[in-house]
Amino acid sequence: MKRALFICTQNRLRSPTAEDVFASWPGVETDSAGLGNDASVPLSPEQLEWANIIFVMEKAHRNKLSAKFKAHLNGKRVICLDIPDDYEYMQPELVKLLQAKAGRFLM
């Protein structure tokens, strides 16, 4: 079972879209969180422990993740999708980008 954690800043658009898109994939469990101080679901150490693959939307997220949660990453794979904050929740273009960039890691 792949346990995929999707991280963006506010956990309002990109990461919840990714969580919902991949939740129906066989053999994949999903969760999402944000790194911002006012994120809808702030990232927790427990989420990092649960995940066996972590996706961040931007390089800045990877840097902040490493700075704030280094002790909880324990060599986990962190993949940067390079998806800017230019999309609405479940916007078809965002869904296609997520499937193209993250999907190959979840098959």
RAHU-V629176 format. One record per residue. PSI is psi in radians with two decimals (NA if undefined). OMEGA is omega in whole degrees, 0 to 359 (999 if undefined). D_FIRST is the distance of its C-alpha to the first C-alpha in whole Angstrom. Layout:
[[PSI:OMEGA:D_FIRST] [PSI:OMEGA:D_FIRST]]
This chain:
[[2.24:175:0] [2.26:178:4] [1.75:187:6] [2.23:177:9] [2.19:180:13] [2.28:185:16] [2.32:170:19] [-2.71:183:23] [-1.01:187:26] [-0.18:183:27] [0.76:179:24] [-0.51:186:26] [-1.19:187:25] [-0.96:185:23] [-0.67:175:20] [-0.58:175:20] [-0.83:179:20] [-0.77:179:17] [-0.80:182:15] [-0.67:181:17] [-0.79:186:16] [-0.12:180:13] [-0.49:182:12] [-0.05:180:13] [2.40:179:11] [2.41:178:9] [0.23:181:5] [2.25:169:6] [2.53:185:7] [2.73:173:10] [2.85:178:13] [2.77:181:17] [2.98:178:20] [2.69:180:23] [-0.19:181:25] [2.71:181:29] [-0.48:180:31] [0.55:179:31] [2.56:177:27] [-0.77:174:26] [1.76:179:23] [2.43:180:24] [2.38:180:21] [2.71:175:21] [-0.57:180:20] [-0.65:177:18] [-0.71:179:16] [-0.68:177:16] [-0.70:182:15] [-0.73:188:12] [2.51:169:10] [-0.02:170:9] [2.33:185:11] [2.26:178:14] [2.28:172:16] [2.66:184:20] [-0.51:183:22] [2.78:178:25] [-0.65:179:26] [-0.59:178:28] [-0.71:178:25] [-0.76:180:24] [-0.79:181:27] [-0.68:178:27] [-0.83:180:24] [-0.68:182:25] [-0.73:186:28] [-0.51:190:27] [0.41:184:24] [-0.76:183:24] [-0.36:183:24] [-0.06:183:20] [-0.57:173:19] [0.87:177:19] [0.24:179:18] [2.64:180:15] [2.14:177:15] [2.11:183:17] [2.22:177:18] [2.15:183:21] [-0.21:181:21] [0.91:177:25] [1.97:182:25] [2.89:181:28] [1.09:185:29] [0.19:190:31] [2.71:174:29] [2.88:177:29] [2.23:178:26] [0.35:176:24] [2.31:185:27] [-0.67:179:27] [-0.65:178:27] [-0.76:179:25] [-0.78:179:22] [-0.75:178:23] [-0.80:180:23] [-0.79:180:19] [-0.69:181:18] [-0.69:186:20] [-0.66:183:19] [-0.47:186:16] [-0.70:183:15] [-0.42:179:15] [-0.20:185:12] [0.10:180:10] [NA:999:10]]
